Amino acid sequence: MQLLSFVIPCYRSAATLADVTRRIRRTVLADGRYRYEIILVNDNPADDTWREIQRLKQQDENIFGICMSRNFGQASALMAGYRHVHGDIVVSLDDDGQTPPDEMFRLIDALDEETDIVYASYPSKHHSLFRNFGSRVNDHMATWLMGKPRDLYMASYYAARRFVIDEMVRCDNPFPYVDGLAIRSTSRFKNVPIDHQDRTQGESGYTFAKLLGLWLNGFTAFSVKPLRAATVMGMAFSLAGFVFAMIVVVRKLILLDQIDAGWSSIVAIVLLLDGILMMMLGLVGEYVGRMYMTMNKSPQYVVRATTAPAGEKGEAR
């Protein structure tokens, strides 16, 4: 009997985890074709989530808990969970119940010979406008930077074959970008419609700063296209400046026009060009800084504790 591994990054989800794990257990046992394990990764040790994971572990021996030393982000939490899976098929889902565990086999059964990862797609999403905007930006960015198929929607709810996960966890970059790792590992994707449900407790942990960090990971981890865009933009502005200078020279020396010095226009142009230069310099600095932190072996995450028997220590990756 094959083993299913469920990996759930947890953030302020003490109130919802019991229901999510119960629905996973009920759905797998009702189907009868698989065994299961549930890996819960607590990415916020400051609240009650870890105590809830320990309580759930006492009720179900198929649950394995991991507690981070601090908040490393959803992607790092997923990577920590992936390094502890044993299953033939790995299912990732959220901790808030919006990605319904009851529909897991619509994803799992779609893993045919021509498919390695099946992503949920949502005809109607129940996220906030801000979160939906962030998802659209992330989707367009993955299409442009990493060659994601335009008709593929990459959700946080998906089922993947084990070899894809094994390839993904080879990445020890301190800024993991899970969607990019998936695209790098295989080209066989599929979408299956899933009913996206309302959040029953709390609110999304994604802030603008976290979404910005996610976008920067996508920009800098798998593509140099932003640097090439900066080069093209610099060439375009240089050409525009040269043409403008030639126009001024022709008007002054040949057409003998009286050209008034325009302080406001000069200041506006200087501020515009300086702003663009600073933005491009910051982009280059972002690449260099991340290279430095990677070479300096900054950890992808640090495990503070697990629900494993005494003597098995957590690790930094």
GILIN-V652875 format. One line per field, one symbol per residue. psi: psi as a letter, one per 20 degrees, with the letter a starting at -180 (. if undefined). Layout:
psi = ???
//
This chain:
psi = pqpppppoppolkhiihggghghggggghhgiiqrqqpopoojniiajghhhghghhhhoijppqppqhaoiqgghgghgghijqirhpppprrijihnohhjhihggiinahjphpoqqqohoqkrrhgghghhgghghghgghjkpphjpporiorpqqhhgghhgiipjpimqogghhghhhrjnrqqppqoprqphqarqiprhghhghgghghgihjqjhhhhhhgggggghggghgggghgggghghgikqooppngghgggggggghggghghhhgghgggghgghghjlpqhrppgrrjrqqhoqrqp.
//
